[in-house]
Structures are given as C-alpha cells and as structure tokens.
Amino acid sequence: MKRIIYDVPRWSVFLHRTGRGLDPVGLRDWPLDKVGDELFERLYAGDAEALSSPTDDALVDWARGVHDGCSGLPEFQRLQQDCAGDPDGAAVGVETLLEHLAPSGAPRNPSGSQDARRQLRIAASAAADAVDGFRDAVAGLVGVAGTGVGTSGAGQTANAGLVAQLKVDPRLKRIAQLAGRMKRVARASRRNRTTTGAEEIMGVEPGGDLGRLLPQERALLVHPRLRKLALRGLLERSCLQYALAGSDHRGSGPIVLLHDKSTSMSGERDVWATAVALALLDLASTERRTFLWMPFNGAVIQTYSAKPGERIPMEAVSLACSGGTDIATAITTALERIAETPNVRNADVILVTDAEATSGEAGEVRKRAGALGSEILGVQIGDDNGQLRPWCDAWCQVGNLNGLSDEAAALLFTRQ
C-alpha cells in the first residue's frame, strides 16, 4: 500500500491502525497517519520497501527528514530491535514518536541540524520507555475483563486498542504499570521465600537452594574443574536438592483483600491499593487459590470473587472512593464470608487502608479470625496513627506509593 516514502503491506497498516485505535484506511487518509504506517513497518518488520518515487503528499519532505534522521540513529535502532515482531510494542513506539515529532498534529520541520537529531534521539528514547511501560501495563491488567488483554484472536493484535484505552484513561494506565511491576516483585519474593516449618525430607527434586543441596552437589562447588558447572546448575535451578515438607499451611488458602474505598483514599492511595489488588489476583491465580476482592467504606460495597483462571470485572478497578471507614464491619463481613463458605477456610485476610477511622473491638475480631484459621495482615498507607495495629497479626506502613518497599513486599507476597 503506497504511503508517502514507503510501500507498506496492508496487513502492517491494519495492525498499526488497530493497535492505536485509529480509523481504517479510507477516503480521509490523513498524511500523519501515513507516516505512522511507515514508522510502524520499520519498527515491526525492521525495514520497509521504498517507493520508486515518493507521493506528492504535503508531508513528503518532513517524512523524508524523519526517516533519514532515524536511519542512522542508535536509539532508533535499539527501538527497532525491541519492537521487532511485536505489533503492540510497535504501535506504542509510533504513538510516542509522533507525540514528540508532531505535537498537536503539527509536524516540526526537520533538518540536518544537531537540534533536529537531538529531537529524534529524545523521541526514540521516550518511545523505548513507553514500550517498557506498556508491557508493564499489559502484565498488570492480566486477569481483568474488559481491557482486551489476553483475548487475541485471528486478525487482531494481542491487546487490540489498549494503546488508545490507556491514552484516554491515565488512572488505568498508572494502575496497570504499577501492578505490572508489583507482579514481578511478587514472583521474585515467592521464589526466594523460605519454607517455614518444612523439616521432613520427602525426596529429591531439582532446584537451586544452597542449604538443601545433596552432598555430591556441594562437592562439585569446591572441585577446581567442575565448579563452574555447579554454579551454572545453581543459576538454572537444576541441581539435586532435598524436597522438604512440613506443617506450615500459610499461603495455601484463599486470599481475601479488604480494600479501603473511603473518600480519604482517593487519588494515589487508591491507585496504589488497586495495583496491589491486581498483583494479589495474579499471585492467587498462579498458585491456584481463590481470590476475593472486597472494597469497603462504612460497609463492604461489593465482593468480587475469582477462582483460578477466572477474571475480575473492570468495575472493580474503576470503582470510585466515597464515604467513611469502618474497619470492624469490613473484617467482620469478611470473616462471615469465610465461615459460611467451606472452600474459603484458612484464608489470608489482607487489609489495605489509611486507617483514618475505626470502631469496634479488635481483640474479639482477631480471636474469631484465629478460630477460622485466618491471619489478618494490614498495610497502612500514609502516616502511622496506631489505629491499624490492634486489628492485625502483622502489619506494615507504606509512604512511597511509586512501588513496593521490601517490608510491604514481604508482608503481601511472602508471609501469606
């Protein structure tokens, strides 16, 4: 399909337009979108076939300047390598490139000056960061219905239209990217978790736990010729080690998340808490555990339940904050749900709140939780006002909402 400088396959044009949520090629085929088609082909396929003679489009000089400038640019070459064969990544890359090179849809006049080259370099670097952020967002939204993630079919990109969806919904984008990063932390925390109470040797298994290696594997570590082979086995977790078992049942039951949705949680606090919810959903799904997400204010607003492989509705992610906070009612309602549902016994109850208001008798609630085989773990967002501690078997305080502290990661993903 003739664009401006290049001949782009129709399939690539379709992938580009679908990925960015643009109108298909028609009578109103905007010149800037044609340049986008060409940039997409270069990122997605690694190269594009030049036309024997460029079209007489109004942007032909600008397009030629952009393409010529990108051709010898290391940052653009790295972006090409990162996006090769990935239609969604290429669509994000094009979106960001055009945002920098044609702000408000008005292309900046290219030239061979150092300033123009610096502009292209900045655009390519920003596009690389945007692609990384988009991949975090895709990972963060796995398990959420209504986002398009993981619902690819014939003739579609893997996450069709998600680029456009995240562009118009900055809150969802922030939640998704945070959740994607948290999921990586969660998986790393679970891999490195010490199996408390596992003391009985049940057999032999492959792994990389230095403390459980068989004697012959340890001997290889001090052998002058075989030491590197032994270290490789540790890195690949293929060494022979003892398989242990014990009586510790933590982390084996359902996960119940009590998510404070009161007015005081509005903004970044709620964004962070929602990202934690998506990371816990992923953990539950990976470990074949039921996940219950219970947003609350003065009472539990709704209960979203997901068995392994099931999805949480988009409604849970987009629920607005309102009202006051009643921790006693929230925990009591969660314990009632655990008590009346046989397959939800021994659940881990995780409470994420700013603890701006509490009421009720914490001791009685914790005693009831213990009788059901449940621990209550608390995460307090903001300053420690001492109001959360009485309700929890373990708790931590979070101030930085741009990620996860080691303490919060250990409580959320290792202890339970």
Wavefront OBJ file of the C-alpha trace (Angstrom):
o trace
v 0.000 0.000 0.000
v 1.591 3.286 -1.097
v 2.100 5.632 1.802
v 4.438 8.629 1.384
v 8.018 7.385 1.180
v 7.451 3.649 1.579
v 5.211 0.881 0.289
v 3.711 -0.741 3.420
v 1.892 -4.114 3.389
v -1.834 -3.852 4.046
v -1.501 -6.215 6.995
v 1.002 -3.917 8.696
v -1.279 -0.924 8.091
v -4.149 -2.867 9.660
v -2.064 -3.852 12.700
v -0.906 -0.265 13.167
v -4.364 1.275 12.917
v -5.944 -1.408 15.117
v -3.235 -1.200 17.764
v -3.565 2.578 18.119
v -7.364 2.629 17.784
v -7.238 4.687 14.563
v -9.787 4.668 11.766
v -9.012 2.218 8.956
v -7.659 3.465 5.660
v -10.434 5.264 3.758
v -11.242 8.445 1.950
v -9.864 10.535 4.820
v -6.401 9.003 4.987
v -4.534 11.652 6.990
v -0.899 12.291 5.974
v 0.369 11.981 9.559
v -1.259 8.554 9.832
v 0.532 7.530 6.646
v 3.849 8.460 8.241
v 2.748 6.439 11.250
v 2.140 3.435 8.972
v 5.688 3.763 7.659
v 7.271 4.110 11.098
v 5.233 1.125 12.297
v 6.533 -1.030 9.437
v 10.109 -0.049 10.226
v 9.685 -0.917 13.909
v 7.580 -4.046 13.406
v 9.318 -5.564 10.349
v 12.732 -3.946 10.772
v 12.677 -2.329 7.342
v 10.301 -1.052 4.668
v 10.269 -1.052 0.884
v 10.925 2.398 -0.543
v 8.682 3.687 -3.323
v 10.376 4.300 -6.672
v 9.062 7.855 -6.475
v 7.545 9.405 -3.324
v 3.936 10.524 -3.456
v 3.127 14.198 -3.869
v 1.882 14.399 -0.293
v 2.222 17.661 1.623
v 4.369 15.904 4.261
v 6.815 14.277 1.851
v 9.777 16.494 2.858
v 9.004 16.136 6.544
v 8.593 12.357 6.237
v 11.861 12.024 4.354
v 13.660 14.069 7.011
v 12.261 11.904 9.811
v 13.137 8.625 8.084
v 16.615 9.768 7.091
v 17.289 11.010 10.606
v 16.097 7.757 12.194
v 18.137 5.546 9.866
v 21.490 6.339 11.434
v 20.269 6.804 14.982
v 21.428 4.207 17.581
v 18.394 4.928 19.773
v 16.029 4.183 16.895
v 17.911 1.000 16.007
v 17.557 -0.232 19.583
v 13.851 0.602 19.444
v 13.569 -1.430 16.220
v 15.194 -4.432 17.887
v 12.882 -4.147 20.883
v 9.692 -3.877 18.796
v 10.526 -6.376 16.033
v 7.614 -8.774 15.552
v 5.591 -7.120 18.349
v 2.653 -5.179 16.831
v 1.541 -3.737 20.172
v 5.019 -2.535 21.097
v 5.469 -1.036 17.637
v 2.110 0.773 17.917
v 3.149 2.277 21.263
v 6.506 3.261 19.808
v 4.872 5.053 16.862
v 2.396 6.808 19.154
v 5.206 8.219 21.287
v 7.438 9.121 18.336
v 4.673 11.168 16.728
v 3.795 12.829 20.045
v 7.351 14.181 20.175
v 7.883 14.850 16.473
v 4.434 16.211 15.672
v 2.925 17.689 18.849
v -0.715 18.687 18.424
v -0.598 17.111 14.970
v 1.705 19.854 13.634
v 4.951 18.310 12.338
v 8.115 20.169 13.199
v 10.176 20.998 10.139
v 13.093 18.525 10.064
v 16.630 19.433 9.048
v 20.075 18.002 9.302
v 20.945 20.209 12.243
v 22.196 18.930 15.581
v 18.997 20.201 17.173
v 16.845 18.047 14.872
v 18.996 14.994 15.608
v 18.725 15.627 19.333
v 14.935 15.868 18.942
v 14.843 12.484 17.172
v 17.070 10.962 19.847
v 14.803 12.199 22.622
v 11.739 10.897 20.772
v 13.268 7.431 20.254
v 14.354 7.186 23.909
v 10.892 8.247 25.087
v 9.346 5.650 22.763
v 11.540 2.916 24.269
v 10.421 3.924 27.778
v 6.793 3.971 26.621
v 7.100 0.445 25.202
v 8.503 -0.805 28.522
v 5.697 0.936 30.394
v 3.084 -0.532 28.062
v 4.401 -4.033 28.636
v 4.199 -3.446 32.379
v 0.609 -2.284 31.880
v -0.314 -5.364 29.855
v 1.166 -7.594 32.548
v -0.681 -5.600 35.209
v -4.084 -5.978 33.533
v -3.928 -9.741 33.024
v -6.947 -11.139 34.844
v -9.140 -8.048 34.340
v -12.093 -8.454 31.998
v -12.943 -5.659 29.573
v -9.382 -4.500 28.837
v -8.698 -6.658 25.785
v -5.601 -8.132 27.453
v -5.136 -11.777 26.653
v -8.165 -12.018 24.347
v -6.423 -12.091 20.986
v -7.962 -13.801 18.007
v -7.360 -14.172 14.313
v -6.771 -10.848 12.625
v -6.157 -8.955 15.866
v -3.169 -7.678 17.748
v -2.729 -9.329 21.125
v -4.174 -6.343 23.002
v -6.144 -4.522 20.335
v -6.999 -0.937 21.187
v -5.292 -0.996 24.599
v -2.823 1.693 23.480
v -5.730 4.068 22.857
v -7.551 2.977 26.018
v -4.575 3.749 28.248
v -4.060 7.075 26.485
v -7.520 8.352 27.451
v -7.501 6.797 30.945
v -4.348 7.893 32.822
v -5.620 6.371 36.089
v -5.942 2.932 34.493
v -2.508 3.341 32.913
v -0.936 4.201 36.263
v -2.656 1.263 37.998
v -1.651 -1.158 35.257
v 2.003 -0.122 35.191
v 2.296 -0.261 38.985
v 0.594 -3.661 39.049
v 2.921 -4.997 36.362
v 5.975 -4.011 38.403
v 4.431 -5.382 41.597
v 3.771 -8.736 39.935
v 7.454 -9.075 39.123
v 8.309 -8.312 42.743
v 5.707 -10.831 43.938
v 7.076 -13.638 41.795
v 10.641 -12.933 42.874
v 9.541 -12.851 46.530
v 7.761 -16.194 46.230
v 10.766 -17.828 44.549
v 13.053 -16.675 47.352
v 10.626 -17.494 50.158
v 11.877 -19.721 52.941
v 9.561 -22.681 53.567
v 8.882 -22.193 57.273
v 8.137 -25.412 59.139
v 9.256 -27.668 56.277
v 11.614 -30.020 58.118
v 10.782 -33.557 56.913
v 12.765 -34.866 53.918
v 10.295 -36.266 51.400
v 12.642 -36.995 48.485
v 14.867 -35.308 45.928
v 13.974 -32.516 43.481
v 15.764 -30.123 41.102
v 16.391 -26.638 42.469
v 18.901 -24.000 43.478
v 18.600 -23.783 47.290
v 22.182 -23.924 48.561
v 21.072 -25.055 52.028
v 19.263 -28.121 50.654
v 21.808 -29.384 48.117
v 22.756 -33.064 48.175
v 26.346 -33.737 49.387
v 27.576 -34.683 45.910
v 26.256 -31.372 44.533
v 28.084 -29.437 47.270
v 31.263 -31.317 46.467
v 31.146 -30.016 42.907
v 31.289 -26.436 44.221
v 34.852 -26.964 45.544
v 36.069 -29.029 42.608
v 38.604 -26.957 40.617
v 37.293 -28.140 37.236
v 33.603 -28.696 37.903
v 32.877 -25.605 39.995
v 31.606 -23.559 37.031
v 29.274 -26.394 36.039
v 27.924 -26.483 39.603
v 27.364 -22.702 39.624
v 25.505 -22.972 36.334
v 23.250 -25.603 37.912
v 22.505 -23.247 40.796
v 21.611 -20.405 38.434
v 19.372 -22.666 36.343
v 17.920 -24.299 39.496
v 18.738 -27.741 38.115
v 20.875 -29.071 40.984
v 19.662 -32.041 43.021
v 18.340 -30.947 46.414
v 16.266 -32.413 49.223
v 12.497 -31.957 48.914
v 11.100 -30.880 52.278
v 7.605 -30.882 53.725
v 6.137 -29.561 56.949
v 3.016 -28.482 58.773
v 3.028 -24.782 57.807
v -0.142 -24.064 55.818
v 0.419 -20.372 55.195
v -0.059 -19.397 51.600
v -2.216 -22.436 50.818
v -5.694 -20.956 51.320
v -7.712 -18.281 49.535
v -6.713 -14.615 49.568
v -9.292 -12.115 50.827
v -8.433 -8.470 50.151
v -10.219 -5.743 52.102
v -9.606 -2.596 50.034
v -10.468 0.703 51.726
v -12.573 2.783 49.322
v -13.363 5.686 51.651
v -13.049 9.305 50.498
v -9.676 9.745 52.195
v -8.216 7.036 49.915
v -8.958 8.990 46.726
v -6.128 9.606 44.284
v -2.711 7.965 44.510
v -3.603 5.951 47.612
v -6.410 4.193 45.790
v -4.273 3.740 42.660
v -1.586 2.007 44.724
v -4.101 -0.173 46.585
v -5.757 -1.203 43.310
v -2.373 -2.169 41.858
v -1.763 -4.317 44.953
v -5.130 -5.982 44.341
v -4.158 -6.916 40.767
v -0.801 -8.271 41.942
v -2.542 -10.403 44.577
v -5.025 -11.612 41.944
v -2.093 -12.770 39.818
v -0.496 -14.499 42.826
v -3.741 -16.293 43.652
v -4.231 -17.419 40.055
v -0.642 -18.680 39.771
v -0.930 -20.689 42.987
v -4.432 -21.981 42.166
v -6.048 -20.100 45.052
v -9.416 -18.374 45.203
v -9.261 -14.571 45.337
v -11.909 -12.399 46.999
v -11.687 -8.635 46.480
v -13.897 -6.780 48.968
v -13.864 -2.965 48.623
v -15.350 -1.232 51.653
v -16.068 2.133 53.260
v -18.651 2.212 56.037
v -19.578 -1.320 54.918
v -18.421 -3.811 52.303
v -19.560 -2.356 48.965
v -19.226 -5.473 46.821
v -17.465 -8.837 46.740
v -15.617 -9.795 43.559
v -14.652 -13.448 43.542
v -12.269 -15.146 41.112
v -11.318 -18.802 41.107
v -8.056 -19.781 39.357
v -8.310 -18.841 35.692
v -11.306 -16.536 36.183
v -11.293 -12.771 35.646
v -12.216 -9.821 37.794
v -14.653 -7.367 36.151
v -13.393 -3.946 35.122
v -15.933 -2.491 37.544
v -13.694 -3.479 40.472
v -10.752 -1.497 39.062
v -12.786 1.608 38.250
v -14.854 1.775 41.469
v -14.767 5.314 42.920
v -13.918 6.209 46.511
v -16.624 7.624 48.784
v -17.889 7.612 52.351
v -16.197 6.890 55.666
v -14.191 3.946 57.032
v -15.369 1.125 59.306
v -12.642 -1.489 59.660
v -14.564 -3.558 62.220
v -17.529 -4.015 59.894
v -15.265 -4.838 56.952
v -13.289 -7.530 58.776
v -16.426 -8.964 60.383
v -18.110 -9.232 56.986
v -15.032 -10.938 55.525
v -14.929 -13.444 58.393
v -18.628 -14.182 57.939
v -17.976 -14.897 54.265
v -15.093 -17.191 55.206
v -17.199 -19.013 57.811
v -20.149 -19.643 55.515
v -18.100 -20.750 52.501
v -16.403 -24.146 53.036
v -13.732 -23.703 50.336
v -12.669 -20.322 51.723
v -11.468 -21.616 55.107
v -7.846 -20.895 56.171
v -7.961 -17.704 54.126
v -5.393 -14.949 54.397
v -7.161 -11.627 55.054
v -5.216 -8.612 53.796
v -6.385 -5.154 54.817
v -5.150 -2.158 52.785
v -6.270 1.150 54.300
v -5.184 4.567 55.501
v -6.939 3.780 58.828
v -8.478 7.245 59.043
v -11.371 5.964 61.159
v -12.002 2.773 63.145
v -14.558 1.373 65.545
v -15.331 -1.875 67.320
v -13.411 -4.388 69.424
v -10.225 -5.538 67.681
v -9.418 -8.324 70.144
v -12.684 -10.182 69.570
v -12.349 -9.885 65.809
v -8.836 -11.325 65.817
v -9.896 -14.159 68.109
v -12.671 -15.050 65.668
v -10.211 -14.942 62.758
v -7.884 -17.302 64.595
v -10.714 -19.775 65.141
v -11.244 -19.835 61.365
v -7.554 -20.437 60.685
v -7.117 -16.972 59.193
v -4.419 -14.369 59.680
v -5.160 -10.668 59.306
v -2.361 -8.775 57.598
v -2.526 -4.997 57.420
v -0.952 -2.378 55.157
v -1.367 1.196 56.347
v -0.987 3.856 53.675
v 0.312 7.166 54.983
v 1.487 8.062 58.461
v 1.228 5.513 61.245
v -1.559 6.707 63.543
v -1.575 3.477 65.579
v -5.171 2.645 64.660
v -4.410 -0.335 62.419
v -2.101 -2.339 64.674
v -4.734 -3.794 67.062
v -6.612 -5.380 64.147
v -3.708 -7.258 62.575
v -1.462 -10.218 63.282
v 1.198 -8.429 61.259
v 1.246 -5.041 59.577
v 3.465 -2.511 57.817
v 3.284 1.164 56.904
v 3.703 2.475 53.347
v 4.662 6.050 52.499
v 6.151 5.837 48.995
v 3.384 4.985 46.522
v 5.638 4.636 43.475
v 6.417 0.999 44.168
v 6.831 -1.578 46.932
v 9.158 -1.376 49.899
v 10.900 -4.600 50.957
v 8.759 -4.678 54.096
v 5.500 -4.372 52.167
v 6.590 -6.963 49.589
v 7.483 -9.422 52.343
v 4.137 -8.939 54.099
v 1.988 -9.074 50.962
v 3.728 -11.785 48.977
v 5.944 -13.815 51.300
v 4.261 -14.094 54.663
v 0.889 -15.233 53.372
l 1 2 3 4 5 6 7 8 9 10 11 12 13 14 15 16 17 18 19 20 21 22 23 24 25 26 27 28 29 30 31 32 33 34 35 36 37 38 39 40 41 42 43 44 45 46 47 48 49 50 51 52 53 54 55 56 57 58 59 60 61 62 63 64 65 66 67 68 69 70 71 72 73 74 75 76 77 78 79 80 81 82 83 84 85 86 87 88 89 90 91 92 93 94 95 96 97 98 99 100 101 102 103 104 105 106 107 108 109 110 111 112 113 114 115 116 117 118 119 120 121 122 123 124 125 126 127 128 129 130 131 132 133 134 135 136 137 138 139 140 141 142 143 144 145 146 147 148 149 150 151 152 153 154 155 156 157 158 159 160 161 162 163 164 165 166 167 168 169 170 171 172 173 174 175 176 177 178 179 180 181 182 183 184 185 186 187 188 189 190 191 192 193 194 195 196 197 198 199 200 201 202 203 204 205 206 207 208 209 210 211 212 213 214 215 216 217 218 219 220 221 222 223 224 225 226 227 228 229 230 231 232 233 234 235 236 237 238 239 240 241 242 243 244 245 246 247 248 249 250 251 252 253 254 255 256 257 258 259 260 261 262 263 264 265 266 267 268 269 270 271 272 273 274 275 276 277 278 279 280 281 282 283 284 285 286 287 288 289 290 291 292 293 294 295 296 297 298 299 300 301 302 303 304 305 306 307 308 309 310 311 312 313 314 315 316 317 318 319 320 321 322 323 324 325 326 327 328 329 330 331 332 333 334 335 336 337 338 339 340 341 342 343 344 345 346 347 348 349 350 351 352 353 354 355 356 357 358 359 360 361 362 363 364 365 366 367 368 369 370 371 372 373 374 375 376 377 378 379 380 381 382 383 384 385 386 387 388 389 390 391 392 393 394 395 396 397 398 399 400 401 402 403 404 405 406 407 408 409 410 411 412 413 414 415 416
